[in-house]
């Protein structure tokens, strides 16, 4: 069940829903206008959010997409807002406009490797038999960075990339010190096995550390992170990336060295993070 939550005096959000891969949707409200973050994975998803905003007397004017993946854009046509997207995001959406979303076409794309089963199954669950998916072209496209003044609330939208999706953008709300990451910090799930690549991750970390964030929101995490939890994640990714970047370190030596750095046994999550980077290094070696 999804519920509406208040994050600050300017920010409200709808919680994620794992069953059909619904990400967090957020609204940032200033004295003049409101910015929505992501369009959701269906018309019904974003309409649920808009209905809750109406109860709060909030009328959105803008909508920014964090990246092009289906679960963040399929509700665009229902949003009735000016849509903002990064250049690569817009390019991907134009490509998606040409696709069919029937079971047969989804299964065919999974078979040929241009879609993954996880996403295809989630689309089927979210939409059922009705697949009237309309993807409008975003109204405003930016390349590197865009700043919006909502009226005493300032939002910085910056393209940061990452392994999950090269077009990923983050949104930073200056007055509230809130950073919306979208899916930028997640691994690449469109390859088998899933992976992080060291160089891309280190570049991403450098981009994210520029922001003085007290609160950090990841699109598919119900838990909202504070600054300490965010830094813990960045440290884990950074340490692991640097170790794996050294070609002399295999899986076992990476785990041993990381354990020495922490001064304790590694958690299952930390072990899995090593595996993701080892997979990424192997993938790069075959490119």
N, C-alpha and C positions, 0 to 999 in steps of 0.2 A: 504493500500500500504506500502510495506517495502522499506526502504531506507538505504543506507550505511552512517554511521556516523564515524567521527574521534573523539576519546576520548582523545588521547594524542599522543605524537610523536611516541609511540610504539604500540598503540592500535586502531584498527578499529572494528566496530561492525555493524551488520545488525539488524534493529529495529524489535520488536515483531509484531505478527499479531494475533489478538484475534479470528478472525472468525474460523480458523482451529487450534488454540492453538499453533501457532509457537512461540517458545521462542527466545530470543536474542541469536545470534551466534557471537562470538568474535574471533579476531585474535591478538595475542601478538607477536610482531616481534623484534628480537634482531639482532645483527650483523652477527650471524651464522645461525639462524633458526627461524621458526615461530611455535607457539603453537596455535591450534584452541581450543576454549572452546565450547563443545557440538557439536553433529552431526546433530541436527535438527530433524524434525518430518517426513521427507521423503527425497528421493533422489533429488527431484526437489527443496526442501528447501535448502539443503546444496549446491546443484549445483548453485543456484542463488547467494549464498554467495561466492563460489569459483570463479565464473565468475567475480564478482566485485573485488575480490582480484587480479585476473589476470590483470585487468586494472591498478592496483596499483603496478604491478610487484612483487607480494608477492606469494611465493610458500610454502605452509605449509608442515612441516615435522611431527609434532606431533598433536595429538588430545586427549584431556582429557574429560571424561564424568563426569558431576556433579552428576548424579544419573541415575537409570535404567529406569525411566518412558519413555513411548513410544515416547513422543514429543521431547526427548533429544537424542534418540539413533537410530531412524529408518532411518537416513541418513548415518549411519556408512559405509555401503558398497560402497558408492559413494565417500567417503572422500579421499581414496588413501593415507593414512597416517599411521603412527604407533599409535595405539590406546591405551590409558592409562585408567585404571579404578580401582576403589577400589574393594577389595575382594568381598564384598556383591553385588556390581554392576555387576561384572562378573558372579557371581552365578545366579543372576536374568536373565541376558541376556541368559545364557545357558538354563534356563527354558523356556524363551520366544521363543527360537529357535524351540521348539517342538510344538508351537501353530499355529493354522490356523487363518487367519484374514478375512475370508469371513463374509458377513453380518450375515449369519446363526450362525456361531461360536461366533461372537461378541455378538449377541443377546442372545445366550445360556449362555455365561459367565456372562452377565448382569443379566439374570434371576437367575442364581445360586449364584450370589453375589461375583464372583471373578473378575469382571470388573464393572466399573461404566458407567452409560449412557452418562455422559458428554464426557468421553474419546472415547467411541464407536462411538458416533455421530461425533466427531471431526475427527476420523480416516476415516469415510465414506466420509466426506466432503473433506478432504485433498487428498484422493486417488481416489475417484470416483469408477469406476468398476475395475480399475487395482490395484491389491494387490500383486505385486511381491516384497514382503518385505523380504530382506535377512539380517540376523544379524550375522556378523562375531564375533568370540570370540576375546575379546581384547588381544592385544599383550603383554602388560605389566600390571601386577596387583600389587597394593601396599595395605598395611594394614592400617597404620596410617598416614604417611606423606611421601611426595616425593618432592624433590627440583630439578628444571631444570634451567640450565644456558643457555640462548638462545644467549648469546654473549652480555655482558654489560646490560643484562636484566635478572633478576632473579625471578623465579616464585616458590612460595610455594604452594603445593597442600596438603590440610589436610582434613582428614575425620572428620566431626563434627556431623553427624547424625541429629536428629531433628524429629519432629512429622510428617512432610510431607513425608519423606522417610528416613529410618534408615541408608541408605548407603550414604547420602548426603556428598559431598565434596565441599570445597570452594577453590578458587584460588586467591592468593595475589601476586600482581606485586610490588615488593619492591621499585624499582626506581620511580615508578609513584604513589605509595601509593593508588593503586586501588584494591578494594576487590570485586571479583565476588562471589555472594552468591548462584548462581543457584536458586533452589527452597527451600533452607534450612530454610528460615524464614517464609515460608507459613505454614498454618495449615494442618492437616491430612484431605484430601478431599475424602479418600477412605472409610470413615465410615459416617453413618448418625445418628445424625447431625455431620457436620465437627467439628473438635476440636483441641485444644492445651491441652497438659498435663503439669501441673506445673513443675514437677521434670525434665522432658526432656527439657523443654524450658529454665529453669534456667541453666542447664548444657550447652546448646547451647550458651546462652548469654555469659557465662564465656569463652567459646572457641573463640567467635567472638571478644570480647573486647581485646584480646591479640594483635590485629592488629591495627596499626596506619594508618587508612584509611581516606584519604581526599575525596575519591570518592567510592561510593558503587553501584553495579549493581545487580538488581534482575531480573531474567530471563523473567518474564512476565510483568514487569513494563516499560512503555515507558519513564517514568521520571527517570532520574539518580539522586541518592541521594548524597548530600554532607554530611560531618561529622555530622553536627548539626541535619539534618533530620534523619540520621541513629541512633544517640543517642536518639532522641525523641522516635523512635520506640522501641528501646531496653528498655528504661525507662518504657514505657507503658506495654510492655510484662512482664518485671520484677516485677513491682508493682502489676499488676493483678495476676501474678502467685503466688506471696508471699501471697496475700490476700486470694486467692482461696485455697491455700495449707492448710490454717487454716480451719479445718473442721467445726468450729463454725460459719463461715461466709457463709450465704446463698446468693442467687443472689442479693437481695435487700441490705443487709448489705455490700456486696462487692462494689456495686455501690456507696453507701453512703460514705464508707471509701475512695474509690478512688477519689470521688469528693472532699472530704476534703483535700486529698493530693495535688490535682491540684488547689484547691481554686477557682473553677468555675464549671459551668454546664458541664457535659460530652457530648462529641460529639456523633453522631450516630456511628461512627467508633469505638470509645472507648466502647460504650455500646455493640456493636457486639463482641468486643474482650473479654469482660466479659463473654458473652454467650458461646464463643468458649472454654474458660477455664472451665466454669461450666459443659459443655458437656463432656469435657475431664475427669474431676473428677468423673462424674457419670459413664463414661465408665470404668475407673480404678476400681471403686467400684464393678463392675460386673465381673471383670476378675478373 
